[in-house]
Amino acid sequence: MLKDALVLVVGLALLVKGGDLFVAAAVRIAGFLRMPRVVIGSTIVSLATTMPEMVVSVIAGARGNPGLAVGNALGSCVCNIGLILGITATLKRVEINPGALRTALLTMVGLGVALFLMTLDLALQRWQGGLLLVAGAAYFAYDLIDAARRRKPEEVAEAKAIERAAVKGLAWFQTRAGTVAQFTLAAGLVIFSSRLVVDSAVKLAGALGIPPLVVGLTVVAVGTSLPELITAIGSAHRQVSDLSVGNIIGANIANLSIVIGIAAALTPVTMTRLTQLFDFPAMLALMGLLVWTLWTQHRLTRREGIILIVSYAAYIAGVVVFAVLGKSG
């Protein structure tokens, strides 16, 4: 148990440092590409931070258990909006230009609704998984190309200011090649340390006699979203919280298209009626709340952050209640 505790502490330290380096590199990439941080967050950063879910999806699909990947992806979407964006908003008020996220927001909600309708028969076929993969790839390619085409002078000015404000460090890491290297290495460090934290926490919980259900709903559920959480905290610390909002929306798009698409393409997916009647509505409700708030207020304040966190807590409570009822039934 002492070894697991030590691994947990080391993993957390690596996670924090990796997240800090990751956000710093993402900010500089926005400067080099002359694009708003929120766009970089919804494309490049989100693809990197969803790597844990993608790995889970490939492994689960290859082992003939794609339902695990689907449940993880849906749970991550709820966690991303409710818990992670909630924490981000409570740490630092987030100002957003909804126009820069119009495509991402509509795509996220559209994918959520489409996936809900596709699984009304509690199944997802291989061809549907392939369709989701194509949709996800098309979105990320389009978003980057469209953002580059629509760059405005003030956005270029913002990007240049970001580039001038880049963190001090070894000179080579301030170059384009060095920034890409830092981004890649930091993303790998975040993913590796996330795995260390999850594995050691699960072992510690088992040694302390904590029920597996509680571990699954807390450590494992949040575990694959740790890269997004660390990115959110790092973004708030560096006064670039809009990067985190873009990251969360892009990560949800990746979860609903690429992650679930990979799982379904490998093996047809079946799911429970509870997932259809509880998890999907909870996810869509949080998405609707986020879109309405960003579209009408153009910001997320501490009050909205608290509402999101409370909503996530209510979702977790509902999952526990249904799990207990199902077990007793």
N, C-alpha and C positions, 0 to 999 in steps of 0.2 A: 504493500500500500504506500510505503514511503517513496518507493521508486516512481509510482504513478503520480504521486503528489509533486515530485520534483519535475517529472516530464510535463505536468500541467503548467507549472510555473514557467519553465523554459519555453513551452509552446506559446503561452500568453505573451511573454516578452518578445519572442520572435514575431508574433502576430502584430503586436503594436508597432514594432519597428518596420516590419514589412509594409504595413498599411500606410505609415507615414511616407516611406519612400515611394510607394505606389501612387499616392495622391500627388506628391510633388512632381513625379514624372508625367502624370496625366495632365497636370496644369501646364507644364512646358510643352507637351504635345499640342495642346490647344493653341499655344502661342505659335509654334512652328507651322501648324496647318492653317493659321489665321481663322479659326472657327471658335464659336462660343463654347464655354466649358460644358454647358448643358447638353450640347450635341455630342461632344466627345464622350460625356458620361453615358449617353443613351446608346452609344455604338461600341467603340473600342473598349472602354472600361467595363461596360456591362457584360460583354462577351468574355472578358478575362475573369470577372468575379463569379460568373455562373459555371466556371469549370468544375467545381465540386459536384454540382447537380448533373452536369454532363457525364462525368465519370460514373456517378451512381446510376445514371440512365443506361449507359453502355453495359456496365456490369450486370445490372438487374435484368436487362433485356437478354443478354447472352446466357444468363442462368435460367431463363424461362420464367422470370418473375417481374414482368414489366409493370404490374400494378404498383409495385414499390416505387418505381420511378415516377409514375403519374401522381401518386399520393405525395411524394416528396416535392414535386414541382408545384402542385396546387398549394401545399402547405407553405412552401417558400414564398409564393406570391402573396399569400395572406400575411406572412411574417414580414416580408419586405415593406409592404404598405403600412400595416398596423404598428409593428414594433420598431422597425428601423427608421422609417420616415418620421414616426412619432418621436423617437429619441432625437433625430436630427433637428426637428422643429423646436423641441424643448430646449436644446442646447443653443440654437441660434436661429433667429427668424430668417426665413428663406424667401427671397424675392425672386419671382419667376416671370419671364416674358412668355405667356402661353402660346404665342405665335410660333416660337422656336420649338415648341413641343407638340404642336397640333397633330402632325403625322404620327408621332410616337404614341400620344394619348389615344387617338382614334384606333390605331393598330392594336394597342393593348386591349382596349375594350372589345374591339371587333373580334380578336382572337378568342377572348374569354367567352363571348356569346356564341361564336361559331363552334368552339369545343364543347360547350354545354349542349348545343343542338345536335352535334355529331354523336354524342354519347347518350342520347335519350334511350337507346336500346341497351345501355350499360356495356357497350363494347366499342372498341376502336380498332379498325382493320389496318392491315399493312399499307394499303393504298392511301388511306387517310393519314397515316403517319408520314408517308412520302409527301403528301400534299402540304402537311404542316411544315416539313423541312424546307420545301421549296418556298413557301410563304415567308418563313423566317429569313432565309438567305436573301430573298428579294427585298425584304424590308431593310435589312442592314446595308445592303449595297445601295439601294435607292436613297436612304437617309444620308449617307456620307456624300454621295454624288450631288444630291439636291442641296445640301448644306453648303458645299463648295461653290455651287452655281449661284446661290442666293446671298453670298456674303456681302454685307453692307460696309461702307467706310467706317462707321462707328464700331462695328464688330472687329474690323481689322485693327482699329486703334486700341480697342480693349485687349485684343490678343497681344499687341506689341507691348502694352503696359504690363500684361501678365509675364511676358517673356523677360522684360527688364527686372521684374520683381522675383524672378526665379531664385530658389534657395541657393545659398553659397555652398560650395563643396569642391571636390576635385574638378579641375577645369574641363577634363574630357567628358564628364557626365553632364556638362552644360551644353555640349554639342548635340546635334540631331542623332548621330549614331549612339552617343553615350546615353541620351535620354531614352531611346528605344531599348537599349540594353538594360538600363535601370528599370524601366517599365516591365520588361519581360522577367528579369530576375526577381523583382519585388512581387510580381503576380505569383510566380512560383513559390516564393517564400511564404506568402499569405496562404496559398492553398495547402502547402506542406504543413505549416504550423497549425492551420485549422484542423487538419486530420489528427495531429498530435493532441490538440486540445480535446477534440471529441472522443478519441479512443481512450485517453487517460481519464477523462471525466466519467465515461461509461464504466470503466473498471473500478474507479473509486466509488461510484454509486453502488455498484454491485457488492463491493467489500463492506460498505456501510449499511447494506440491507435496504436500499431505496428501491421501491417497486419498479420493474421494467417499464410499465406504462408511463410512470412519471418521467423516467429517463428519456423515453421515446418522444414524449410531448415537449420536453424542455431542451435537453442537451442535443439530441439528434436533430430535432426539428430546426433549432436555431443554428446548429453546427454548420450545415451547408450554406447558411446565410451569413456566416461570420465574415467572409470577405466584404460583403455589402455593408455590414455593420461597422467594420473597421474603416472602410472607405468613408462612411457617413461621419464617423467621429473625427477622422482626419480632415475631412472637408470642412466641418464646422470649426475645427481648430485653426485651419488656414484661411478662414473667412471665404470659402468657396463652396457654400452649401448647395448651390445650384448644380454643381457637379454630381452631388449625391442624388438629387432628385432625378436627374437624367439617368444616372446609373440604375436606380430602382426601376424606373419605367422600362428601360432597355433590358434589364435582367428579367423582368416579368415577361416581356415579349420573347426572350430567349427560352425561358422556361416553358411557355405555352406552345411554342413552335418547335424549336430545335430539340430541347430536352425530351418532351413528350413524343415528338416526332421520331427521334432515334429509337426510343423504347418500342413504339408501335410498329415501326418499320422492321425491327428485329423479330418481334413476336406479337401477335394480336393481343390486345389488352381487354380484360374484363374488369368491371368495378362493381362496387356494392351500390344499392339504392341509397344508402346513407350519404355516400359521396355525392351522388347526383342531387339529393334533396337538401343537403346541409353545407358541404364544402364549397360546391359551385356557387350557391346563392351568397354565402359569406364572402367569397372572393369578389364576386360581381358587385356586391353592396359596397365593399371597401373601395373598389375601383371607381364606382359611381361617386362616392363621397370625395375621393381625391380629385377627380376630374371637375366636379362642381366647384370645389373650393379653389382650385387653381384657375378655373375659367372665370369665376365671378370676382375673386379677391386678388388674384395674381400673386398670392403669397401663402406661406404656411407660418402661422404664429405659434406661440407656446400653447395657446388654448386649443388650436387644432391638433397640435402634437399630443396633448393630453387626451383628447377625444379619440385619436387613432390608437393610442396605447390601451385605453379602456376598451375600445372595440376589439382589439386583439385579445385582451384578457377574457372578454366575454366569449370569444370564439373558442379559446382554449378550454374555458369552463364547460362550454357546450360539448366539445369533443370528449372531455372526461365523463360528463353525465351520460352521453350516448354509449360510451365504451363500457361504463359500469352497468348500465341497463341491459346492454347487449350480452354482457358476460353473465349477468344474473338470470337473463331470459333463456 
